[in-house]
C-alpha cells in the first residue's frame, strides 16, 4: 500500500494553478516534472521562466525509463493525459491512496478574466453573440424573401402582346 505522506495529489478544475504549484515544488526541491509530450514540456518550462523559477527541463514518456540514478522522485503534470498516452486507451476512472489537495476553482468571484503574467484579459461575448443572432435572424428573413420572390417570378409568365395594326419598323 502506498505511503499517504510520501506523495500528494493536487486536484482542481482546469486553469486553477495545478501546474504552477508543481513548478513551485520542482523549483523548491529541484525535481523533474513528467508530462505527456515534448510540447507540454516546453510550455511548462516557459511557464516556469515566466514565474522566474529555474527548474530542471520537464521530461516525457519518451525519456522513460529514467536511468539517471540521481533522479529518485518526479512530479507528474496532468496524470490522466499521461496515463492515456502510456497505455494508449482512454482512462474511465482512477483511484489512489494518496491524499488529495484540491486547489480552489479559478476566479471563484465569477470574474471571467484570466491573468497571464501581468496582462489581464476580460472577455465578454454576450453583446457580440446577441448581435450575431440578430444578424442571423435578418439573414434568414432575407433568404426566405428571396426564395419567395424567386418562386413568384418562376410562376408568373409575362405575356407581351402587340396590337395587330402596329407594323414593325425596319
C-alpha positions in Angstrom: 0.0 0.0 0.0 1.2 3.5 -0.8 2.5 5.7 1.9 0.0 8.6 2.1 2.6 11.0 3.3 5.1 10.3 0.5 3.0 11.8 -2.2 0.4 14.4 -2.6 -2.2 14.6 -5.4 -3.0 18.2 -6.4 -6.5 18.4 -7.8 -8.8 21.0 -9.2 -10.5 22.3 -12.3 -8.6 23.3 -15.4 -6.6 26.6 -15.1 -6.8 26.7 -11.3 -3.0 26.6 -10.8 -2.1 22.9 -10.5 0.8 23.1 -12.9 2.0 26.4 -11.3 2.0 24.5 -8.0 4.1 21.7 -9.5 6.5 24.2 -10.9 7.0 25.8 -7.4 7.6 22.3 -6.0 10.0 21.5 -8.8 11.9 24.7 -8.0 12.0 24.1 -4.3 13.1 20.5 -4.5 14.8 20.6 -7.9 12.6 17.7 -9.1 11.7 16.8 -12.7 8.1 17.2 -13.9 6.9 14.3 -16.0 4.4 15.4 -18.6 2.6 13.9 -21.6 4.8 15.2 -24.5 7.5 17.5 -25.7 5.1 20.3 -26.4 3.8 20.3 -22.8 7.4 20.1 -21.5 8.2 23.3 -23.4 5.1 25.0 -22.2 5.8 24.1 -18.6 9.5 25.2 -18.9 8.4 28.5 -20.4 5.8 29.0 -17.7 8.5 28.4 -15.0 10.7 31.0 -16.7 7.7 33.5 -16.7 7.4 32.7 -13.0 11.2 33.5 -12.6 11.7 29.9 -11.3 14.5 27.8 -12.6 13.5 24.1 -12.8 15.0 21.0 -14.4 13.7 20.7 -18.0 10.5 18.6 -17.9 10.6 15.0 -19.1 8.2 12.9 -21.2 7.4 9.2 -21.7 10.0 9.3 -24.5 12.6 9.8 -21.8 11.5 6.7 -19.9 12.8 4.6 -18.3 14.7 7.1 -16.2 18.2 5.6 -15.9 19.7 8.5 -14.2 20.5 7.3 -10.6 20.3 10.9 -9.3 16.5 11.1 -10.1 14.8 9.5 -7.2 11.4 11.2 -7.4 9.4 13.1 -10.1 6.3 15.3 -10.2 3.6 14.4 -12.7 1.5 17.0 -14.6 -1.9 16.0 -15.9 -1.7 12.4 -14.8 -4.8 11.4 -16.7 -3.3 12.6 -20.0 0.0 10.9 -19.3 -1.7 7.6 -18.4 -3.8 7.7 -21.5 -0.7 8.3 -23.6 1.2 5.5 -21.9 -1.5 2.8 -22.2 -2.9 4.0 -25.4 -6.5 4.0 -24.1 -8.9 6.4 -22.6 -9.0 6.3 -18.8 -12.5 5.9 -17.5 -11.7 6.1 -13.7 -8.8 6.2 -11.4 -8.2 5.6 -7.7 -5.4 6.4 -5.4 -4.5 6.1 -1.7 -2.6 9.4 -1.9 -4.0 12.4 -0.2 -5.8 14.9 -2.5 -5.1 18.6 -2.0 -7.8 20.4 -4.0 -7.0 23.8 -5.3 -9.8 26.4 -5.5 -11.6 26.9 -8.7 -10.2 29.6 -11.0 -11.7 33.0 -10.4 -14.3 31.9 -7.9 -15.5 35.5 -7.8 -17.3 34.8 -11.1 -15.0 37.2 -13.0 -14.2 35.8 -16.4 -10.8 37.4 -16.6 -7.6 35.4 -16.9 -4.3 36.5 -15.7 -1.4 35.8 -18.0 1.8 37.3 -16.5 1.0 40.9 -15.9 -1.7 41.2 -18.5 -5.4 40.7 -17.7 -7.8 39.9 -20.4 -11.5 40.3 -19.7 -13.7 38.9 -22.4 -17.5 39.2 -22.5 -19.0 37.9 -25.8 -22.7 38.3 -24.7 -23.3 41.5 -26.7 -21.5 40.2 -29.7 -23.4 36.9 -29.7 -26.7 38.8 -29.3 -25.8 41.0 -32.3 -24.7 37.9 -34.4 -28.0 36.2 -33.6 -30.0 39.3 -34.7 -28.0 39.3 -38.0 -28.6 35.6 -38.4 -32.4 36.2 -38.0 -32.4 39.0 -40.5 -30.3 36.9 -42.9 -32.9 34.1 -42.6 -35.7 36.5 -43.3 -33.9 37.9 -46.4 -33.2 34.4 -47.7 -36.9 33.5 -47.2 -38.0 36.7 -49.0 -35.6 36.0 -51.9 -36.9 32.4 -52.2 -40.5 33.7 -52.2 -39.6 36.3 -54.9 -37.9 33.6 -57.0 -40.9 31.3 -56.7 -43.3 34.1 -57.7 -41.1 35.0 -60.6 -41.0 31.5 -62.0 -44.7 31.1 -61.5 -45.5 34.4 -63.3 -45.4 34.4 -67.0 -45.2 37.8 -68.6 -47.2 38.0 -71.8 -46.3 40.7 -74.2 -48.9 41.4 -77.0 -48.7 43.8 -79.8 -51.7 45.3 -81.4 -52.3 43.8 -84.8 -52.3 47.1 -86.7 -48.8 48.1 -85.5 -46.2 47.3 -88.0 -42.6 46.6 -87.1 -40.2 49.3 -88.2 -37.2 48.3 -90.3 
